[in-house]
């Protein structure tokens, strides 16, 4: 029964991060020019000002890929519950969860660095709560989520 708690926590972390990253990534795609203008202004006094467009593309790709990994983890988790004999569904769910957590930590660290370089300390502080949820995901995964 205890492992079910860990599995459920990982699934909710996956749902949370899939919403977060897919919404953010798709927003950047849909309104790329608006986001580019915002980031150019945001980073105009930092060493990142010449790289803004490239970094916006990179962060958009990271967010979309990360969100997709969490969606796939949810899919394989549900598949594993429908067919408890399907060991591959469990392995794939764990694989997608692991890489989703790795890429989300990478994305948060990238965003945190950008906020610090732009001297947006309030924005950087906001990312800490997301990063802590990410670390809880690693802990739950390591405690026997699958």
C-alpha positions as CSV (number, residue, x, y, z in Angstrom):
1,X,0.0,0.0,0.0
2,X,2.9,2.4,0.8
3,X,4.2,2.1,-2.8
4,X,0.8,3.2,-4.1
5,X,1.3,6.5,-2.2
6,X,4.6,7.1,-4.0
7,X,3.1,6.1,-7.4
8,X,0.2,8.5,-6.9
9,X,2.5,11.3,-5.8
10,X,4.6,10.8,-8.9
11,X,1.5,10.8,-11.1
12,X,0.3,14.1,-9.6
13,X,3.8,15.6,-10.0
14,X,3.7,14.4,-13.6
15,X,0.2,16.0,-14.1
16,X,1.4,19.3,-12.5
17,X,4.6,19.5,-14.6
18,X,2.9,18.5,-17.8
19,X,0.4,21.3,-17.4
20,X,3.2,23.8,-16.3
21,X,5.6,23.0,-19.1
22,X,3.2,22.4,-22.0
23,X,1.2,25.6,-21.3
24,X,4.4,27.6,-21.0
25,X,6.0,26.1,-24.1
26,X,2.9,26.4,-26.2
27,X,2.4,30.0,-25.1
28,X,5.9,30.8,-26.3
29,X,5.2,29.1,-29.6
30,X,1.8,30.8,-30.1
31,X,3.1,34.3,-29.1
32,X,6.7,33.9,-30.1
33,X,7.2,37.6,-31.1
34,X,5.5,38.9,-27.9
35,X,7.7,36.6,-25.8
36,X,10.8,37.6,-27.7
37,X,10.1,41.3,-27.2
38,X,9.5,40.6,-23.5
39,X,12.8,38.7,-23.1
40,X,14.7,41.3,-25.1
41,X,13.6,43.9,-22.6
42,X,14.1,41.6,-19.6
43,X,17.6,40.7,-20.5
44,X,18.7,44.0,-22.2
45,X,21.1,44.8,-19.3
46,X,22.6,41.3,-19.0
47,X,25.2,39.3,-20.8
48,X,22.4,37.3,-22.4
49,X,21.0,40.3,-24.5
50,X,22.7,39.1,-27.7
51,X,21.5,35.5,-27.3
52,X,17.9,36.2,-26.4
53,X,16.3,34.7,-29.5
54,X,18.4,31.6,-29.4
55,X,17.8,31.1,-25.7
56,X,14.1,31.6,-26.1
57,X,14.1,28.8,-28.7
58,X,16.1,26.5,-26.4
59,X,13.9,27.1,-23.4
60,X,10.8,26.6,-25.5
61,X,12.1,23.3,-26.8
62,X,13.1,22.2,-23.2
63,X,9.6,23.1,-21.9
64,X,7.7,21.3,-24.7
65,X,9.9,18.1,-24.5
66,X,9.7,18.1,-20.7
67,X,5.9,18.4,-20.8
68,X,5.7,15.6,-23.3
69,X,7.8,13.3,-21.2
70,X,5.5,13.8,-18.3
71,X,2.4,13.1,-20.5
72,X,4.0,9.9,-21.7
73,X,4.8,8.9,-18.1
74,X,1.1,9.4,-17.2
75,X,0.0,7.4,-20.3
76,X,2.3,4.4,-19.4
77,X,1.3,4.6,-15.7
78,X,-2.4,4.3,-16.7
79,X,-1.5,1.5,-19.2
80,X,0.4,-0.4,-16.4
81,X,-2.7,-0.1,-14.2
82,X,-5.0,-1.5,-16.9
83,X,-2.7,-4.5,-17.4
84,X,-0.8,-5.3,-14.3
85,X,1.2,-8.0,-16.1
86,X,2.7,-5.5,-18.5
87,X,6.1,-5.0,-17.0
88,X,7.2,-2.9,-20.0
89,X,4.5,-0.2,-19.2
90,X,5.9,0.1,-15.7
91,X,9.5,0.4,-17.0
92,X,8.5,3.0,-19.6
93,X,6.6,5.0,-17.0
94,X,9.6,5.0,-14.8
95,X,11.9,6.0,-17.7
96,X,9.7,8.9,-18.8
97,X,9.3,10.0,-15.2
98,X,13.0,9.9,-14.6
99,X,13.9,11.9,-17.8
100,X,11.0,14.3,-17.2
101,X,12.4,15.1,-13.7
102,X,15.9,15.4,-15.1
103,X,14.8,17.8,-17.9
104,X,12.6,19.8,-15.6
105,X,15.4,20.3,-13.1
106,X,17.6,21.3,-16.1
107,X,14.9,23.8,-17.3
108,X,14.4,25.2,-13.8
109,X,18.2,25.7,-13.3
110,X,18.4,27.4,-16.7
111,X,15.5,29.7,-15.9
112,X,17.0,30.4,-12.5
113,X,20.3,31.3,-14.0
114,X,18.6,33.7,-16.5
115,X,16.6,35.4,-13.8
116,X,19.7,35.9,-11.6
117,X,21.7,37.3,-14.5
118,X,18.9,39.6,-15.3
119,X,18.9,40.6,-11.6
120,X,15.3,39.6,-11.3
121,X,15.6,38.2,-7.9
122,X,11.9,38.0,-7.2
123,X,11.5,35.9,-10.4
124,X,14.4,33.7,-9.4
125,X,12.8,33.2,-5.9
126,X,9.5,32.1,-7.5
127,X,11.3,29.2,-9.3
128,X,12.5,27.7,-6.0
129,X,9.0,26.3,-5.2
130,X,8.9,24.5,-8.5
131,X,12.4,23.2,-8.0
132,X,11.5,21.8,-4.6
133,X,8.5,20.0,-6.1
134,X,11.0,18.6,-8.7
135,X,13.3,17.4,-5.9
136,X,10.3,15.7,-4.2
137,X,9.7,13.9,-7.4
138,X,13.2,12.5,-7.4
139,X,12.8,11.5,-3.7
140,X,9.5,9.7,-4.4
141,X,11.0,8.0,-7.4
142,X,14.0,6.9,-5.4
143,X,11.8,5.6,-2.5
144,X,10.2,3.0,-4.6
145,X,7.6,4.7,-6.7
146,X,7.7,1.7,-9.0
